[in-house]
């Protein structure tokens, strides 16, 4: 794990981490982000995996491992945008239906590879809106 125990409480944002990664452009490379989030009694466990294929395809897997308490109260403005080199895939509140959920989508890519995902969470009957954003970038430099 490159960056364990990240605390993204608002008072600590933004946080920037940088590390040198060794990977083989002629093989399949996988980058996994693990979410273990608990807010009050609501918990979410999910993996976001980016699989880079040698032919320039990036497969994105989003695997939610549990039902998230309170997700039935999300309003229609809820969204999560995954953007890979400028191409965006949007998830709506249907992502939270059911006990678990798996999504896969594919983008093409070149270097530098810039992956961002951001969420907008708002709930029925509340004016409170929360936002999250994560950016992962690979510069292909020797």
MOCORDA-V872178 format. One record per residue. RES is the residue in three letters. PHI is phi in degrees with one decimal (none if undefined). NEAR is the number of other ideal C-beta (glycine too) atoms within 8 Angstrom. D_CENTER is the distance of its C-alpha to the mean C-alpha in Angstrom with 1 decimal. Layout:
res=<RES & RES>
phi=<PHI & PHI>
near=<NEAR & NEAR>
d_center=<D_CENTER & D_CENTER>
This chain:
res=<UNK & UNK & UNK & UNK & UNK & UNK & UNK & UNK & UNK & UNK & UNK & UNK & UNK & UNK & UNK & UNK & UNK & UNK & UNK & UNK & UNK & UNK & UNK & UNK & UNK & UNK & UNK & UNK & UNK & UNK & UNK & UNK & UNK & UNK & UNK & UNK & UNK & UNK & UNK & UNK & UNK & UNK & UNK & UNK & UNK & UNK & UNK & UNK & UNK & UNK & UNK & UNK & UNK & UNK & UNK & UNK & UNK & UNK & UNK & UNK & UNK & UNK & UNK & UNK & UNK & UNK & UNK & UNK & UNK & UNK & UNK & UNK & UNK & UNK & UNK & UNK & UNK & UNK & UNK & UNK & UNK & UNK & UNK & UNK & UNK & UNK & UNK & UNK & UNK & UNK & UNK & UNK & UNK & UNK & UNK & UNK & UNK & UNK & UNK & UNK & UNK & UNK & UNK & UNK & UNK & UNK & UNK & UNK & UNK & UNK & UNK & UNK & UNK & UNK & UNK & UNK & UNK & UNK & UNK & UNK & UNK & UNK & UNK & UNK & UNK & UNK & UNK & UNK & UNK & UNK & UNK & UNK & UNK & UNK & UNK & UNK & UNK & UNK & UNK & UNK & UNK & UNK>
phi=<none & -73.6 & -133.4 & -77.4 & 63.8 & -71.1 & -105.2 & -99.4 & -57.8 & -53.0 & -68.0 & -104.6 & -90.8 & -78.7 & -118.4 & -125.7 & -124.9 & -139.0 & -152.8 & -84.4 & -113.5 & -103.4 & -146.4 & -108.2 & -65.4 & -96.7 & -129.3 & -79.0 & -116.3 & -124.7 & -122.7 & -116.7 & -114.8 & -106.5 & -105.2 & -129.9 & -113.1 & -135.3 & -126.0 & 55.4 & -100.0 & -84.2 & -128.4 & -134.7 & -122.9 & -153.3 & -117.6 & -117.9 & -121.7 & -110.9 & -111.2 & -95.6 & -98.8 & -57.6 & -83.5 & 92.9 & -101.8 & -118.5 & -89.4 & -112.5 & -118.1 & -119.0 & -123.7 & -88.1 & -98.9 & -151.8 & -75.0 & -102.4 & -55.9 & 90.4 & -66.7 & -68.2 & -94.8 & -60.8 & -91.1 & -72.5 & -87.3 & -62.2 & -159.7 & -130.3 & -105.6 & -106.0 & -120.1 & -121.2 & 46.1 & 88.4 & -98.5 & -113.3 & -120.0 & -111.3 & -106.1 & -109.5 & -67.7 & -60.2 & -56.1 & -91.1 & -72.7 & 87.5 & -72.1 & -139.4 & -157.9 & -131.6 & -132.6 & -135.3 & -145.6 & -128.5 & -129.3 & -93.6 & -149.9 & -143.8 & -100.7 & -70.6 & -95.2 & -118.6 & -116.3 & -132.0 & -140.1 & -138.7 & -126.6 & -127.2 & -113.8 & -142.1 & -120.7 & -57.4 & 76.2 & -133.6 & -89.8 & -75.6 & -127.8 & -120.1 & -128.0 & -132.4 & -149.6 & -129.4 & -127.8 & -129.1 & -130.1 & -120.7 & -96.4 & -87.7 & -122.1 & -89.1>
near=<3 & 6 & 7 & 5 & 4 & 7 & 5 & 8 & 6 & 5 & 4 & 7 & 7 & 3 & 7 & 4 & 7 & 3 & 6 & 3 & 6 & 3 & 8 & 5 & 6 & 4 & 7 & 7 & 8 & 8 & 8 & 7 & 9 & 6 & 9 & 6 & 7 & 6 & 4 & 4 & 4 & 9 & 10 & 9 & 9 & 10 & 11 & 12 & 11 & 11 & 11 & 12 & 9 & 7 & 4 & 7 & 10 & 14 & 10 & 16 & 11 & 14 & 11 & 13 & 7 & 9 & 7 & 10 & 7 & 8 & 9 & 5 & 8 & 12 & 9 & 5 & 7 & 12 & 9 & 11 & 12 & 14 & 13 & 12 & 9 & 6 & 8 & 7 & 10 & 8 & 11 & 8 & 10 & 6 & 11 & 10 & 6 & 5 & 4 & 9 & 10 & 8 & 9 & 8 & 8 & 8 & 11 & 8 & 11 & 6 & 7 & 7 & 13 & 11 & 12 & 11 & 11 & 11 & 12 & 11 & 10 & 11 & 10 & 6 & 4 & 6 & 3 & 6 & 8 & 8 & 8 & 8 & 8 & 8 & 7 & 10 & 8 & 9 & 6 & 7 & 3 & 1>
d_center=<16.1 & 16.0 & 15.1 & 15.8 & 16.2 & 14.3 & 15.6 & 13.8 & 16.8 & 17.7 & 20.8 & 19.1 & 16.8 & 16.2 & 15.7 & 15.9 & 16.1 & 17.6 & 18.7 & 20.6 & 19.2 & 21.6 & 20.7 & 23.0 & 22.6 & 24.9 & 22.9 & 19.6 & 17.0 & 13.9 & 11.2 & 9.5 & 7.2 & 9.0 & 8.8 & 12.4 & 12.8 & 16.3 & 17.8 & 21.4 & 21.8 & 18.4 & 16.1 & 12.7 & 12.0 & 9.1 & 8.0 & 5.4 & 8.2 & 9.4 & 13.2 & 15.4 & 18.8 & 22.0 & 22.9 & 20.0 & 17.6 & 13.9 & 12.8 & 9.3 & 9.4 & 7.5 & 10.1 & 11.0 & 14.1 & 16.0 & 17.2 & 16.0 & 19.2 & 19.7 & 17.2 & 20.3 & 21.1 & 18.2 & 20.0 & 19.7 & 18.0 & 14.7 & 11.9 & 8.3 & 8.6 & 7.0 & 9.8 & 11.2 & 14.6 & 15.3 & 14.6 & 12.4 & 11.4 & 11.3 & 10.9 & 13.6 & 14.8 & 16.0 & 12.7 & 14.2 & 17.6 & 19.1 & 18.8 & 16.0 & 14.0 & 12.9 & 11.7 & 12.3 & 12.7 & 14.2 & 14.7 & 17.5 & 17.1 & 19.5 & 19.6 & 18.5 & 15.0 & 12.7 & 9.0 & 7.4 & 5.1 & 7.2 & 8.7 & 12.5 & 14.0 & 17.7 & 20.1 & 23.5 & 26.4 & 24.6 & 24.4 & 21.6 & 18.3 & 15.3 & 12.6 & 9.5 & 8.3 & 6.9 & 8.7 & 9.6 & 13.0 & 15.7 & 19.2 & 21.6 & 24.5 & 27.2>
